[in-house]
Amino acid sequence: MPTVFTKIINGDLPGRIVWSDERVAAFLTIAPLTPGHTLVVPRAEVDEWTDLEPDLLGHLMTVSHTIGAALKRAFDAPRVGLIVAGFEVPHAHVHVFPAHDMADFDFARADANVPSEDLDAHHQRILAALDRS
């Protein structure tokens, strides 16, 4: 059975996709740590990042780097956080998000009630920042 991430990547579930290529997709999470929090996900349904083929892991990190630079520009953040946790969905993924301090790394502070209009606006800001890269 496909994971929720595969369903988003394939368009079976709605998602605010900011990046898509033949190996990786990136989309906004619906429970962000900070505005712009993006998940970078391989299309291959591999549960743990340590089980990814090295070349795919390298591409995943390259895309995460590109997304991170766009987030820094789009949200005027002093830093960009990157976390590989892997407990939420059994599909490897990287959390990339604008960070202003260490408290921004606390998943207990994730906001699952962000209005759709705000998520749409964050989506557009990221797309615009990626277009400038």
Phi and psi in radians as a Rosetta constraint file:
Dihedral C 1 N 2 CA 2 C 2 CIRCULARHARMONIC -1.124 0.35
Dihedral N 2 CA 2 C 2 N 3 CIRCULARHARMONIC 2.566 0.35
Dihedral C 2 N 3 CA 3 C 3 CIRCULARHARMONIC -1.308 0.35
Dihedral N 3 CA 3 C 3 N 4 CIRCULARHARMONIC 2.899 0.35
Dihedral C 3 N 4 CA 4 C 4 CIRCULARHARMONIC -1.032 0.35
Dihedral N 4 CA 4 C 4 N 5 CIRCULARHARMONIC -0.602 0.35
Dihedral C 4 N 5 CA 5 C 5 CIRCULARHARMONIC -1.167 0.35
Dihedral N 5 CA 5 C 5 N 6 CIRCULARHARMONIC -0.735 0.35
Dihedral C 5 N 6 CA 6 C 6 CIRCULARHARMONIC -1.083 0.35
Dihedral N 6 CA 6 C 6 N 7 CIRCULARHARMONIC -0.694 0.35
Dihedral C 6 N 7 CA 7 C 7 CIRCULARHARMONIC -1.103 0.35
Dihedral N 7 CA 7 C 7 N 8 CIRCULARHARMONIC -0.668 0.35
Dihedral C 7 N 8 CA 8 C 8 CIRCULARHARMONIC -1.189 0.35
Dihedral N 8 CA 8 C 8 N 9 CIRCULARHARMONIC -0.841 0.35
Dihedral C 8 N 9 CA 9 C 9 CIRCULARHARMONIC -1.029 0.35
Dihedral N 9 CA 9 C 9 N 10 CIRCULARHARMONIC -0.697 0.35
Dihedral C 9 N 10 CA 10 C 10 CIRCULARHARMONIC -1.423 0.35
Dihedral N 10 CA 10 C 10 N 11 CIRCULARHARMONIC -0.085 0.35
Dihedral C 10 N 11 CA 11 C 11 CIRCULARHARMONIC 1.475 0.35
Dihedral N 11 CA 11 C 11 N 12 CIRCULARHARMONIC 0.168 0.35
Dihedral C 11 N 12 CA 12 C 12 CIRCULARHARMONIC -1.369 0.35
Dihedral N 12 CA 12 C 12 N 13 CIRCULARHARMONIC -0.392 0.35
Dihedral C 12 N 13 CA 13 C 13 CIRCULARHARMONIC -2.203 0.35
Dihedral N 13 CA 13 C 13 N 14 CIRCULARHARMONIC 2.613 0.35
Dihedral C 13 N 14 CA 14 C 14 CIRCULARHARMONIC -1.176 0.35
Dihedral N 14 CA 14 C 14 N 15 CIRCULARHARMONIC 2.581 0.35
Dihedral C 14 N 15 CA 15 C 15 CIRCULARHARMONIC -2.822 0.35
Dihedral N 15 CA 15 C 15 N 16 CIRCULARHARMONIC 2.652 0.35
Dihedral C 15 N 16 CA 16 C 16 CIRCULARHARMONIC -1.714 0.35
Dihedral N 16 CA 16 C 16 N 17 CIRCULARHARMONIC 1.500 0.35
Dihedral C 16 N 17 CA 17 C 17 CIRCULARHARMONIC -1.429 0.35
Dihedral N 17 CA 17 C 17 N 18 CIRCULARHARMONIC 2.285 0.35
Dihedral C 17 N 18 CA 18 C 18 CIRCULARHARMONIC -1.942 0.35
Dihedral N 18 CA 18 C 18 N 19 CIRCULARHARMONIC -0.238 0.35
Dihedral C 18 N 19 CA 19 C 19 CIRCULARHARMONIC -2.634 0.35
Dihedral N 19 CA 19 C 19 N 20 CIRCULARHARMONIC 2.423 0.35
Dihedral C 19 N 20 CA 20 C 20 CIRCULARHARMONIC -2.692 0.35
Dihedral N 20 CA 20 C 20 N 21 CIRCULARHARMONIC 2.195 0.35
Dihedral C 20 N 21 CA 21 C 21 CIRCULARHARMONIC -2.399 0.35
Dihedral N 21 CA 21 C 21 N 22 CIRCULARHARMONIC -2.966 0.35
Dihedral C 21 N 22 CA 22 C 22 CIRCULARHARMONIC -1.236 0.35
Dihedral N 22 CA 22 C 22 N 23 CIRCULARHARMONIC -0.235 0.35
Dihedral C 22 N 23 CA 23 C 23 CIRCULARHARMONIC -2.116 0.35
Dihedral N 23 CA 23 C 23 N 24 CIRCULARHARMONIC -0.410 0.35
Dihedral C 23 N 24 CA 24 C 24 CIRCULARHARMONIC -2.501 0.35
Dihedral N 24 CA 24 C 24 N 25 CIRCULARHARMONIC 2.592 0.35
Dihedral C 24 N 25 CA 25 C 25 CIRCULARHARMONIC -2.320 0.35
Dihedral N 25 CA 25 C 25 N 26 CIRCULARHARMONIC 2.743 0.35
Dihedral C 25 N 26 CA 26 C 26 CIRCULARHARMONIC -2.384 0.35
Dihedral N 26 CA 26 C 26 N 27 CIRCULARHARMONIC 2.387 0.35
Dihedral C 26 N 27 CA 27 C 27 CIRCULARHARMONIC -2.624 0.35
Dihedral N 27 CA 27 C 27 N 28 CIRCULARHARMONIC 2.748 0.35
Dihedral C 27 N 28 CA 28 C 28 CIRCULARHARMONIC -1.218 0.35
Dihedral N 28 CA 28 C 28 N 29 CIRCULARHARMONIC 2.480 0.35
Dihedral C 28 N 29 CA 29 C 29 CIRCULARHARMONIC -1.417 0.35
Dihedral N 29 CA 29 C 29 N 30 CIRCULARHARMONIC 2.672 0.35
Dihedral C 29 N 30 CA 30 C 30 CIRCULARHARMONIC -1.554 0.35
Dihedral N 30 CA 30 C 30 N 31 CIRCULARHARMONIC -0.020 0.35
Dihedral C 30 N 31 CA 31 C 31 CIRCULARHARMONIC -2.319 0.35
Dihedral N 31 CA 31 C 31 N 32 CIRCULARHARMONIC 1.255 0.35
Dihedral C 31 N 32 CA 32 C 32 CIRCULARHARMONIC -1.294 0.35
Dihedral N 32 CA 32 C 32 N 33 CIRCULARHARMONIC 2.575 0.35
Dihedral C 32 N 33 CA 33 C 33 CIRCULARHARMONIC -1.243 0.35
Dihedral N 33 CA 33 C 33 N 34 CIRCULARHARMONIC -0.719 0.35
Dihedral C 33 N 34 CA 34 C 34 CIRCULARHARMONIC -2.501 0.35
Dihedral N 34 CA 34 C 34 N 35 CIRCULARHARMONIC 2.817 0.35
Dihedral C 34 N 35 CA 35 C 35 CIRCULARHARMONIC -0.988 0.35
Dihedral N 35 CA 35 C 35 N 36 CIRCULARHARMONIC 2.288 0.35
Dihedral C 35 N 36 CA 36 C 36 CIRCULARHARMONIC 1.720 0.35
Dihedral N 36 CA 36 C 36 N 37 CIRCULARHARMONIC -0.069 0.35
Dihedral C 36 N 37 CA 37 C 37 CIRCULARHARMONIC -0.931 0.35
Dihedral N 37 CA 37 C 37 N 38 CIRCULARHARMONIC 2.087 0.35
Dihedral C 37 N 38 CA 38 C 38 CIRCULARHARMONIC -2.124 0.35
Dihedral N 38 CA 38 C 38 N 39 CIRCULARHARMONIC 2.494 0.35
Dihedral C 38 N 39 CA 39 C 39 CIRCULARHARMONIC -1.813 0.35
Dihedral N 39 CA 39 C 39 N 40 CIRCULARHARMONIC 2.271 0.35
Dihedral C 39 N 40 CA 40 C 40 CIRCULARHARMONIC -1.879 0.35
Dihedral N 40 CA 40 C 40 N 41 CIRCULARHARMONIC 2.127 0.35
Dihedral C 40 N 41 CA 41 C 41 CIRCULARHARMONIC -2.312 0.35
Dihedral N 41 CA 41 C 41 N 42 CIRCULARHARMONIC 2.286 0.35
Dihedral C 41 N 42 CA 42 C 42 CIRCULARHARMONIC -1.240 0.35
Dihedral N 42 CA 42 C 42 N 43 CIRCULARHARMONIC 2.583 0.35
Dihedral C 42 N 43 CA 43 C 43 CIRCULARHARMONIC -1.160 0.35
Dihedral N 43 CA 43 C 43 N 44 CIRCULARHARMONIC -0.577 0.35
Dihedral C 43 N 44 CA 44 C 44 CIRCULARHARMONIC -1.138 0.35
Dihedral N 44 CA 44 C 44 N 45 CIRCULARHARMONIC 2.296 0.35
Dihedral C 44 N 45 CA 45 C 45 CIRCULARHARMONIC -1.459 0.35
Dihedral N 45 CA 45 C 45 N 46 CIRCULARHARMONIC 1.461 0.35
Dihedral C 45 N 46 CA 46 C 46 CIRCULARHARMONIC -1.991 0.35
Dihedral N 46 CA 46 C 46 N 47 CIRCULARHARMONIC 2.243 0.35
Dihedral C 46 N 47 CA 47 C 47 CIRCULARHARMONIC -1.188 0.35
Dihedral N 47 CA 47 C 47 N 48 CIRCULARHARMONIC -0.930 0.35
Dihedral C 47 N 48 CA 48 C 48 CIRCULARHARMONIC -1.870 0.35
Dihedral N 48 CA 48 C 48 N 49 CIRCULARHARMONIC 2.425 0.35
Dihedral C 48 N 49 CA 49 C 49 CIRCULARHARMONIC -1.079 0.35
Dihedral N 49 CA 49 C 49 N 50 CIRCULARHARMONIC -0.483 0.35
Dihedral C 49 N 50 CA 50 C 50 CIRCULARHARMONIC -1.263 0.35
Dihedral N 50 CA 50 C 50 N 51 CIRCULARHARMONIC -0.204 0.35
Dihedral C 50 N 51 CA 51 C 51 CIRCULARHARMONIC -1.664 0.35
Dihedral N 51 CA 51 C 51 N 52 CIRCULARHARMONIC -0.051 0.35
Dihedral C 51 N 52 CA 52 C 52 CIRCULARHARMONIC -1.223 0.35
Dihedral N 52 CA 52 C 52 N 53 CIRCULARHARMONIC 2.529 0.35
Dihedral C 52 N 53 CA 53 C 53 CIRCULARHARMONIC -1.060 0.35
Dihedral N 53 CA 53 C 53 N 54 CIRCULARHARMONIC 2.461 0.35
Dihedral C 53 N 54 CA 54 C 54 CIRCULARHARMONIC -0.935 0.35
Dihedral N 54 CA 54 C 54 N 55 CIRCULARHARMONIC -0.667 0.35
Dihedral C 54 N 55 CA 55 C 55 CIRCULARHARMONIC -1.169 0.35
Dihedral N 55 CA 55 C 55 N 56 CIRCULARHARMONIC -0.696 0.35
Dihedral C 55 N 56 CA 56 C 56 CIRCULARHARMONIC -1.190 0.35
Dihedral N 56 CA 56 C 56 N 57 CIRCULARHARMONIC -0.729 0.35
Dihedral C 56 N 57 CA 57 C 57 CIRCULARHARMONIC -1.045 0.35
Dihedral N 57 CA 57 C 57 N 58 CIRCULARHARMONIC -0.732 0.35
Dihedral C 57 N 58 CA 58 C 58 CIRCULARHARMONIC -1.060 0.35
Dihedral N 58 CA 58 C 58 N 59 CIRCULARHARMONIC -0.749 0.35
Dihedral C 58 N 59 CA 59 C 59 CIRCULARHARMONIC -1.160 0.35
Dihedral N 59 CA 59 C 59 N 60 CIRCULARHARMONIC -0.717 0.35
Dihedral C 59 N 60 CA 60 C 60 CIRCULARHARMONIC -1.005 0.35
Dihedral N 60 CA 60 C 60 N 61 CIRCULARHARMONIC -0.748 0.35
Dihedral C 60 N 61 CA 61 C 61 CIRCULARHARMONIC -1.263 0.35
Dihedral N 61 CA 61 C 61 N 62 CIRCULARHARMONIC -0.605 0.35
Dihedral C 61 N 62 CA 62 C 62 CIRCULARHARMONIC -1.104 0.35
Dihedral N 62 CA 62 C 62 N 63 CIRCULARHARMONIC -0.772 0.35
Dihedral C 62 N 63 CA 63 C 63 CIRCULARHARMONIC -1.149 0.35
Dihedral N 63 CA 63 C 63 N 64 CIRCULARHARMONIC -0.709 0.35
Dihedral C 63 N 64 CA 64 C 64 CIRCULARHARMONIC -1.039 0.35
Dihedral N 64 CA 64 C 64 N 65 CIRCULARHARMONIC -0.674 0.35
Dihedral C 64 N 65 CA 65 C 65 CIRCULARHARMONIC -1.097 0.35
Dihedral N 65 CA 65 C 65 N 66 CIRCULARHARMONIC -0.796 0.35
Dihedral C 65 N 66 CA 66 C 66 CIRCULARHARMONIC -1.104 0.35
Dihedral N 66 CA 66 C 66 N 67 CIRCULARHARMONIC -0.797 0.35
Dihedral C 66 N 67 CA 67 C 67 CIRCULARHARMONIC -1.094 0.35
Dihedral N 67 CA 67 C 67 N 68 CIRCULARHARMONIC -0.765 0.35
Dihedral C 67 N 68 CA 68 C 68 CIRCULARHARMONIC -1.030 0.35
Dihedral N 68 CA 68 C 68 N 69 CIRCULARHARMONIC -0.755 0.35
Dihedral C 68 N 69 CA 69 C 69 CIRCULARHARMONIC -1.106 0.35
Dihedral N 69 CA 69 C 69 N 70 CIRCULARHARMONIC -0.682 0.35
Dihedral C 69 N 70 CA 70 C 70 CIRCULARHARMONIC -1.170 0.35
Dihedral N 70 CA 70 C 70 N 71 CIRCULARHARMONIC -0.706 0.35
Dihedral C 70 N 71 CA 71 C 71 CIRCULARHARMONIC -1.110 0.35
Dihedral N 71 CA 71 C 71 N 72 CIRCULARHARMONIC -0.704 0.35
Dihedral C 71 N 72 CA 72 C 72 CIRCULARHARMONIC -1.050 0.35
Dihedral N 72 CA 72 C 72 N 73 CIRCULARHARMONIC -0.766 0.35
Dihedral C 72 N 73 CA 73 C 73 CIRCULARHARMONIC -1.185 0.35
Dihedral N 73 CA 73 C 73 N 74 CIRCULARHARMONIC -0.831 0.35
Dihedral C 73 N 74 CA 74 C 74 CIRCULARHARMONIC -1.140 0.35
Dihedral N 74 CA 74 C 74 N 75 CIRCULARHARMONIC -0.583 0.35
Dihedral C 74 N 75 CA 75 C 75 CIRCULARHARMONIC -2.011 0.35
Dihedral N 75 CA 75 C 75 N 76 CIRCULARHARMONIC 0.195 0.35
Dihedral C 75 N 76 CA 76 C 76 CIRCULARHARMONIC 0.838 0.35
Dihedral N 76 CA 76 C 76 N 77 CIRCULARHARMONIC 0.857 0.35
Dihedral C 76 N 77 CA 77 C 77 CIRCULARHARMONIC -1.616 0.35
Dihedral N 77 CA 77 C 77 N 78 CIRCULARHARMONIC 2.488 0.35
Dihedral C 77 N 78 CA 78 C 78 CIRCULARHARMONIC -1.237 0.35
Dihedral N 78 CA 78 C 78 N 79 CIRCULARHARMONIC -0.470 0.35
Dihedral C 78 N 79 CA 79 C 79 CIRCULARHARMONIC -2.502 0.35
Dihedral N 79 CA 79 C 79 N 80 CIRCULARHARMONIC 2.906 0.35
Dihedral C 79 N 80 CA 80 C 80 CIRCULARHARMONIC -2.199 0.35
Dihedral N 80 CA 80 C 80 N 81 CIRCULARHARMONIC 2.205 0.35
Dihedral C 80 N 81 CA 81 C 81 CIRCULARHARMONIC -1.503 0.35
Dihedral N 81 CA 81 C 81 N 82 CIRCULARHARMONIC 2.647 0.35
Dihedral C 81 N 82 CA 82 C 82 CIRCULARHARMONIC -2.458 0.35
Dihedral N 82 CA 82 C 82 N 83 CIRCULARHARMONIC 2.161 0.35
Dihedral C 82 N 83 CA 83 C 83 CIRCULARHARMONIC -2.331 0.35
Dihedral N 83 CA 83 C 83 N 84 CIRCULARHARMONIC 2.357 0.35
Dihedral C 83 N 84 CA 84 C 84 CIRCULARHARMONIC -1.962 0.35
Dihedral N 84 CA 84 C 84 N 85 CIRCULARHARMONIC 1.895 0.35
Dihedral C 84 N 85 CA 85 C 85 CIRCULARHARMONIC -1.901 0.35
Dihedral N 85 CA 85 C 85 N 86 CIRCULARHARMONIC -1.125 0.35
Dihedral C 85 N 86 CA 86 C 86 CIRCULARHARMONIC 1.478 0.35
Dihedral N 86 CA 86 C 86 N 87 CIRCULARHARMONIC 0.207 0.35
Dihedral C 86 N 87 CA 87 C 87 CIRCULARHARMONIC -1.617 0.35
Dihedral N 87 CA 87 C 87 N 88 CIRCULARHARMONIC -0.366 0.35
Dihedral C 87 N 88 CA 88 C 88 CIRCULARHARMONIC -1.338 0.35
Dihedral N 88 CA 88 C 88 N 89 CIRCULARHARMONIC -0.769 0.35
Dihedral C 88 N 89 CA 89 C 89 CIRCULARHARMONIC -2.380 0.35
Dihedral N 89 CA 89 C 89 N 90 CIRCULARHARMONIC 2.355 0.35
Dihedral C 89 N 90 CA 90 C 90 CIRCULARHARMONIC -1.362 0.35
Dihedral N 90 CA 90 C 90 N 91 CIRCULARHARMONIC 1.024 0.35
Dihedral C 90 N 91 CA 91 C 91 CIRCULARHARMONIC -2.664 0.35
Dihedral N 91 CA 91 C 91 N 92 CIRCULARHARMONIC 2.018 0.35
Dihedral C 91 N 92 CA 92 C 92 CIRCULARHARMONIC -0.836 0.35
Dihedral N 92 CA 92 C 92 N 93 CIRCULARHARMONIC 2.445 0.35
Dihedral C 92 N 93 CA 93 C 93 CIRCULARHARMONIC -2.853 0.35
Dihedral N 93 CA 93 C 93 N 94 CIRCULARHARMONIC 2.722 0.35
Dihedral C 93 N 94 CA 94 C 94 CIRCULARHARMONIC -2.030 0.35
Dihedral N 94 CA 94 C 94 N 95 CIRCULARHARMONIC 2.264 0.35
Dihedral C 94 N 95 CA 95 C 95 CIRCULARHARMONIC -1.541 0.35
Dihedral N 95 CA 95 C 95 N 96 CIRCULARHARMONIC 2.178 0.35
Dihedral C 95 N 96 CA 96 C 96 CIRCULARHARMONIC -2.211 0.35
Dihedral N 96 CA 96 C 96 N 97 CIRCULARHARMONIC 2.217 0.35
Dihedral C 96 N 97 CA 97 C 97 CIRCULARHARMONIC -2.680 0.35
Dihedral N 97 CA 97 C 97 N 98 CIRCULARHARMONIC 2.597 0.35
Dihedral C 97 N 98 CA 98 C 98 CIRCULARHARMONIC -1.099 0.35
Dihedral N 98 CA 98 C 98 N 99 CIRCULARHARMONIC 2.368 0.35
Dihedral C 98 N 99 CA 99 C 99 CIRCULARHARMONIC -2.243 0.35
Dihedral N 99 CA 99 C 99 N 100 CIRCULARHARMONIC 2.360 0.35
Dihedral C 99 N 100 CA 100 C 100 CIRCULARHARMONIC -1.935 0.35
Dihedral N 100 CA 100 C 100 N 101 CIRCULARHARMONIC -0.400 0.35
Dihedral C 100 N 101 CA 101 C 101 CIRCULARHARMONIC -2.871 0.35
Dihedral N 101 CA 101 C 101 N 102 CIRCULARHARMONIC 3.090 0.35
Dihedral C 101 N 102 CA 102 C 102 CIRCULARHARMONIC -1.126 0.35
Dihedral N 102 CA 102 C 102 N 103 CIRCULARHARMONIC -0.445 0.35
Dihedral C 102 N 103 CA 103 C 103 CIRCULARHARMONIC -1.085 0.35
Dihedral N 103 CA 103 C 103 N 104 CIRCULARHARMONIC -0.440 0.35
Dihedral C 103 N 104 CA 104 C 104 CIRCULARHARMONIC -1.169 0.35
Dihedral N 104 CA 104 C 104 N 105 CIRCULARHARMONIC -0.204 0.35
Dihedral C 104 N 105 CA 105 C 105 CIRCULARHARMONIC -1.579 0.35
Dihedral N 105 CA 105 C 105 N 106 CIRCULARHARMONIC 0.035 0.35
Dihedral C 105 N 106 CA 106 C 106 CIRCULARHARMONIC -1.591 0.35
Dihedral N 106 CA 106 C 106 N 107 CIRCULARHARMONIC 1.893 0.35
Dihedral C 106 N 107 CA 107 C 107 CIRCULARHARMONIC -1.111 0.35
Dihedral N 107 CA 107 C 107 N 108 CIRCULARHARMONIC -0.366 0.35
Dihedral C 107 N 108 CA 108 C 108 CIRCULARHARMONIC -1.147 0.35
Dihedral N 108 CA 108 C 108 N 109 CIRCULARHARMONIC -0.317 0.35
Dihedral C 108 N 109 CA 109 C 109 CIRCULARHARMONIC -1.683 0.35
Dihedral N 109 CA 109 C 109 N 110 CIRCULARHARMONIC 0.076 0.35
Dihedral C 109 N 110 CA 110 C 110 CIRCULARHARMONIC -1.035 0.35
Dihedral N 110 CA 110 C 110 N 111 CIRCULARHARMONIC 2.503 0.35
Dihedral C 110 N 111 CA 111 C 111 CIRCULARHARMONIC -1.851 0.35
Dihedral N 111 CA 111 C 111 N 112 CIRCULARHARMONIC 1.850 0.35
Dihedral C 111 N 112 CA 112 C 112 CIRCULARHARMONIC -1.531 0.35
Dihedral N 112 CA 112 C 112 N 113 CIRCULARHARMONIC 0.137 0.35
Dihedral C 112 N 113 CA 113 C 113 CIRCULARHARMONIC -2.143 0.35
Dihedral N 113 CA 113 C 113 N 114 CIRCULARHARMONIC 0.580 0.35
Dihedral C 113 N 114 CA 114 C 114 CIRCULARHARMONIC -1.289 0.35
Dihedral N 114 CA 114 C 114 N 115 CIRCULARHARMONIC 2.244 0.35
Dihedral C 114 N 115 CA 115 C 115 CIRCULARHARMONIC -1.044 0.35
Dihedral N 115 CA 115 C 115 N 116 CIRCULARHARMONIC 2.526 0.35
Dihedral C 115 N 116 CA 116 C 116 CIRCULARHARMONIC -0.955 0.35
Dihedral N 116 CA 116 C 116 N 117 CIRCULARHARMONIC -0.657 0.35
Dihedral C 116 N 117 CA 117 C 117 CIRCULARHARMONIC -1.092 0.35
Dihedral N 117 CA 117 C 117 N 118 CIRCULARHARMONIC -0.655 0.35
Dihedral C 117 N 118 CA 118 C 118 CIRCULARHARMONIC -1.190 0.35
Dihedral N 118 CA 118 C 118 N 119 CIRCULARHARMONIC -0.767 0.35
Dihedral C 118 N 119 CA 119 C 119 CIRCULARHARMONIC -1.075 0.35
Dihedral N 119 CA 119 C 119 N 120 CIRCULARHARMONIC -0.689 0.35
Dihedral C 119 N 120 CA 120 C 120 CIRCULARHARMONIC -1.083 0.35
Dihedral N 120 CA 120 C 120 N 121 CIRCULARHARMONIC -0.723 0.35
Dihedral C 120 N 121 CA 121 C 121 CIRCULARHARMONIC -1.149 0.35
Dihedral N 121 CA 121 C 121 N 122 CIRCULARHARMONIC -0.712 0.35
Dihedral C 121 N 122 CA 122 C 122 CIRCULARHARMONIC -1.099 0.35
Dihedral N 122 CA 122 C 122 N 123 CIRCULARHARMONIC -0.728 0.35
Dihedral C 122 N 123 CA 123 C 123 CIRCULARHARMONIC -0.980 0.35
Dihedral N 123 CA 123 C 123 N 124 CIRCULARHARMONIC -0.842 0.35
Dihedral C 123 N 124 CA 124 C 124 CIRCULARHARMONIC -1.141 0.35
Dihedral N 124 CA 124 C 124 N 125 CIRCULARHARMONIC -0.665 0.35
Dihedral C 124 N 125 CA 125 C 125 CIRCULARHARMONIC -1.106 0.35
Dihedral N 125 CA 125 C 125 N 126 CIRCULARHARMONIC -0.721 0.35
Dihedral C 125 N 126 CA 126 C 126 CIRCULARHARMONIC -1.175 0.35
Dihedral N 126 CA 126 C 126 N 127 CIRCULARHARMONIC -0.797 0.35
Dihedral C 126 N 127 CA 127 C 127 CIRCULARHARMONIC -1.019 0.35
Dihedral N 127 CA 127 C 127 N 128 CIRCULARHARMONIC -0.723 0.35
Dihedral C 127 N 128 CA 128 C 128 CIRCULARHARMONIC -1.145 0.35
Dihedral N 128 CA 128 C 128 N 129 CIRCULARHARMONIC -0.715 0.35
Dihedral C 128 N 129 CA 129 C 129 CIRCULARHARMONIC -1.177 0.35
Dihedral N 129 CA 129 C 129 N 130 CIRCULARHARMONIC -0.646 0.35
Dihedral C 129 N 130 CA 130 C 130 CIRCULARHARMONIC -1.177 0.35
Dihedral N 130 CA 130 C 130 N 131 CIRCULARHARMONIC -0.594 0.35
Dihedral C 130 N 131 CA 131 C 131 CIRCULARHARMONIC -1.150 0.35
Dihedral N 131 CA 131 C 131 N 132 CIRCULARHARMONIC -0.471 0.35
Dihedral C 131 N 132 CA 132 C 132 CIRCULARHARMONIC -1.489 0.35
Dihedral N 132 CA 132 C 132 N 133 CIRCULARHARMONIC -0.154 0.35
